Amino acid sequence: MNAQEAEVLLQTLRDRFDKHKGRHDALAWADVEARLAANPKALRSLAAMEDTGGEPDVTGHDASTGRIVFCDCSPETPSGRRSICFDRPALDARKENKPRSSAMEMAAEMGIELLTEAQYRALQELGEFDRKTSSWIATPPDIRKLGGALFCDRRYGKVFVYHNGAESYYAARGFRGMLIV
């Protein structure tokens, strides 16, 4: 990422930060910018989140460590991360009509993590997300071992957690990511 691209990304992040103060009222942009300046790798991850439609924003802050949490805050699951199965074993298991990638692989390439159920529910406290789409979430190993994976969405004013075969994929299902800087 060159200096001009970094500046454009930082301005986008700052504009979103200022627009959605309720997601992070106790934090100043200068603190966020300082953390990002000290971690250029984080900027690349945030650029990947932005480029795939995630609209990353600050959603948390640990005052004792200074760590800042960014999460995908797009109204629907990021458009550039849809129509994917859960992980590489699920992708390899498909005999026909393989999706282009998997949520776990894409997240690793981007340097981010899938949200856990608790993190997904916490995000939903900041707004209403995935009212028309759904998002894969981190799945416990015992469920994954049996071939399943978990996903969430918001319908009827409630957050729902569902299961599906990890190899399944749908046009309206992708994943939301989180980055701790």
Helices and strands as residue ranges (DSSP letters): H 3-19, G 21-23, H 29-37, H 40-51, E 56-61, E 68-72, G 79-81, H 88-93, H 103-110, E 113-114, H 117-124, E 134-136, H 141-145, E 148-155, E 158-165, E 173-175, E 177-180
